[in-house]
């Protein structure tokens, strides 16, 4: 027969309360950081409406040819590549946006981190590179706490990024901050323009 050390009920209650308190505090910090992130970037959510509208018009099975394409598969899986760009070009109206939505879904289904943006030329706010970069930064930070922390730390230096042009955003946010985070998991960008 084995005897196991026992704890008093009050010890367990105290431990549970402490774990709950730590969890609540981490949750509050994360919530606060996400609010700060939205305030700084001017972005409140990923462009999910654009993605949903493209998923609605996508014919079932369209895009399957792409996931078996050797170049696409190597782009998605080849860890050794330093610069990984997979580019699809075609005439307007040929389905690039719908195919982009398929790629986003494929990456998300495989639990790969994916940030995306759909440029809309008839929409002034969705036709600027600065809007794209702010959205990508928001999405990357939303899925990676290390990046979120870096951007929140950067907030101490700069109150808002909404007025920054694309060069400033690229230099300060991406080169100066996000890309310096080495513990970060690989992130994919899907940009439809």
N, C-alpha and C positions, 0 to 999 in steps of 0.2 A: 504494500500500500504506500502511495506517495502522499506527502503532505505539501500543500502549496501555501505560500504566504497569503494571508487574507488582508483585505483593507477594510477599514471602517467605512460605513456609508457616507459619512461626512467628508472623508478623503476623496471618494469618487465624485461626490457632488461638487467639491471644490475644483477638482481636475476638469470635470465637465464644464463648469462655469468658466474656468480659465481658457479652455479650448474654444468655447463659444465666444468669449470675449476677443481672443486673438483672431478668430475667423471673422467676427463682426468688424474689428478694427481694420483688418486687411481688406475686407469688402468695402468699407467706407473710404479707405485710402484709394483703392482702385476706382471707385465711383467718382471721387473727387478728381483723380488724375484724368479720367475719361472726360469729365466735364471741362477741365482745363484744356484738354486736347481739342475738344470741339470749339471752345472759345478761341484758341490760338489759330486753328486751321480754318475756321469758318465752315467746317464740314460736320454734319451731325450723324451721317450714316453712309455706308457705301452706296454706290449707284444701283441699288437693288431694283428699283423700278425699271430702269433701262434693261437690266438683265432679265427681269420677269417678262417684259413685253416681247423680248426676243425669243424667250423660251416658248411663249404662247404661239408664235408664228412658225416655230421650227417644226418641220415635218418629222414624225418619229423615224428614227434610223438615219436621218441625214447627219452627216459628220462622222459616221462610224468609220468611213474610209480613212479619215485622218489619224485616228488613234492607232491604226496598224501601220501607218506610214513610218518607214525607217528613220527618216530625218526627225520627225516629231517625237518618236520614242526616244531617240538619243538625246534630243533637246531636254526632254523631261527627266531622264535618268542618268545622264553622264555627269558624274560628280567632278571629274578632273578638269572640265572646261572652265576657263577663267571668264570668258565673255560668251554668254549663251543667248543668242538672239535667233528666234524663229520668226520669219517674216512671211506673211501671205499677202500677195498683191493680186488685184483683179480690177476690172472695170466697176464703176459705181452700179449698185443694184444687183450685183452678182451673188450676194449672200455672205460677204465677209463678216458682217456684224453677227449674223446668225451663227456662223461657224465660230466666231469668237466666243459666243455664249456657250457653245458646245465645249470648247477648250476649257473655259472657266468651270463648267460643271464637271468635266473629266478630272481636273486638278483637285477640285473640292471633294469629289467622291473618293479620291485616293489619299485624302487627308493631307494634301500638300498646301502650303500657305500660298494664297493667291490674292493679289490685289489687282483691281481692274478699273478701267475707265472707258467710257464711250463718248467720244467727241460728237457733238451735235452742231453742225455748221449753222443752222438756223436759230440756235439758242446762244445768245451772247455770253452767258456764264459758262456754258459747256463747250465753248469753242476756244478757250484760252489754255495755253500750256500751264500757266500758273495754277489754274483750277485743277488740272490733271495732277500736277505734282503735289498739291495740298491734299487731294483725295487719296493718292497713293501713300503719302506719309501718314495720314489718318488711319488708313486700313492696316498698314504695316504695324503701327503702334497698337492698334486694337487687338492684333493677334500675337503680339510679342511684348511681354512686360519689360524686357530690358530696353527695347526701343522706346516704349512708352515712358520709362523712367528718364532716359536720355533727353527726350523731347520736353518733358516736364522740367528737367534741370535747365534746359536751354531757355525756358520761359522766364527764368529769373533774370536773364540777360535782355530778352526782347519780349515786350508785352503782347504783341500781335504780329502775325505773319500775313494777314489778309491783304495788306497793301504792298507786300513784296512782289517784285516782278519775278519771272521764271528764273532769271540768272541768279538772283539773290537767294531764292528758295533752293535751287540746285546746290549752290555753293555752301550756304549756311546749314540747311537741313540735311541734305543728302551727303555731300562730301565731308562737311564739318561735323556731322553728328551720326546719322543713321548708318552710313557705311563704315564707321569706325567701331561699331558694335560687333565684336568678333564672336560672341557667344550666341549670336542670333542664328536661327534656323534658316535654311535656304528659302527665299521668297521668289515667287513667280509674278511677273507683271503681264497682264493682257491689256493691251491698249488698242482700241479700235478707233481709227481716224480716217 
